[in-house]
Amino acid sequence: MKMTDKTKYSNISVNKKTYADLQRLSKEILPGETPISISKTVTYLVNCKIEESDNFSNTSKFQAKNLINQVEKKSNKKKGDKNDK
């Protein structure tokens, strides 16, 4: 009997409702209601959340840079410039 490599894996404990939710979600990730393991379901959900977080972070950084650029452009305008409103 082959044992699980403890250097590659860790256990988690979840309450019964969360486990039931994971079982339901495990059938919804792949088309055709082909269930995947609870472990793979957790991995998939974590990766989705990290990707979502990274995308939000990158979007926020981009928006912040644009806002900074706009403020700098306005502050660099000369007083009395005919375009200054």
C-alpha positions as CSV (number, residue, x, y, z in Angstrom):
1,M,0.0,0.0,0.0
2,K,1.4,3.4,-1.0
3,M,1.2,6.2,1.5
4,T,0.4,9.8,0.7
5,D,3.5,12.0,0.4
6,K,3.1,14.3,3.4
7,T,5.6,16.8,1.9
8,K,3.2,17.5,-1.0
9,Y,-0.2,17.4,0.7
10,S,-2.1,18.7,3.8
11,N,-5.5,18.0,5.2
12,I,-8.2,20.4,5.9
13,S,-11.4,20.0,7.9
14,V,-14.7,21.5,7.0
15,N,-18.1,21.4,8.5
16,K,-20.8,19.1,7.1
17,K,-22.6,21.8,5.2
18,T,-19.4,23.0,3.5
19,Y,-18.6,19.4,2.6
20,A,-22.0,19.0,1.1
21,D,-21.6,22.2,-0.8
22,L,-18.2,21.0,-2.1
23,Q,-19.9,17.8,-3.2
24,R,-22.5,19.7,-5.1
25,L,-19.9,22.0,-6.7
26,S,-17.7,19.1,-7.7
27,K,-20.5,18.0,-10.1
28,E,-20.9,21.5,-11.6
29,I,-17.3,22.3,-12.5
30,L,-17.0,19.9,-15.5
31,P,-19.7,19.6,-18.1
32,G,-22.0,16.7,-18.0
33,E,-22.2,16.5,-14.2
34,T,-18.9,14.6,-14.1
35,P,-17.8,14.9,-10.5
36,I,-14.3,15.7,-9.6
37,S,-12.7,14.9,-6.2
38,I,-13.3,17.2,-3.3
39,S,-9.6,18.0,-3.2
40,K,-9.6,19.0,-6.9
41,T,-12.8,21.1,-6.2
42,V,-11.0,23.0,-3.4
43,T,-8.0,23.5,-5.6
44,Y,-10.1,24.8,-8.5
45,L,-12.1,27.2,-6.3
46,V,-8.9,28.6,-4.7
47,N,-7.2,29.1,-8.1
48,C,-10.4,30.9,-9.4
49,K,-10.4,33.2,-6.3
50,I,-6.6,33.9,-6.7
51,E,-7.1,34.7,-10.4
52,E,-10.0,36.9,-9.6
53,S,-8.0,38.7,-7.0
54,D,-5.0,39.2,-9.3
55,N,-7.2,40.5,-12.0
56,F,-8.9,43.0,-9.6
57,S,-5.5,44.0,-8.3
58,N,-4.1,44.6,-11.8
59,T,-7.2,46.6,-12.8
60,S,-7.0,48.7,-9.6
61,K,-3.3,49.4,-10.2
62,F,-4.1,50.5,-13.8
63,Q,-6.9,52.7,-12.6
64,A,-4.8,54.2,-9.9
65,K,-2.0,55.0,-12.4
66,N,-4.5,56.7,-14.8
67,L,-5.9,58.8,-11.9
68,I,-2.4,59.8,-10.9
69,N,-1.6,60.8,-14.5
70,Q,-4.7,62.9,-14.7
71,V,-4.0,64.7,-11.5
72,E,-0.4,65.3,-12.6
73,K,-1.5,66.7,-16.0
74,K,-4.0,69.1,-14.3
75,S,-1.4,70.3,-11.8
76,N,1.2,70.9,-14.6
77,K,-1.1,73.2,-16.5
78,K,0.0,76.8,-16.4
79,K,-2.3,79.2,-14.6
80,G,-4.2,81.3,-17.1
81,D,-4.0,78.7,-19.8
82,K,-7.1,79.1,-22.0
83,N,-7.8,75.3,-21.6
84,D,-7.7,75.6,-17.9
85,K,-11.2,75.2,-16.6
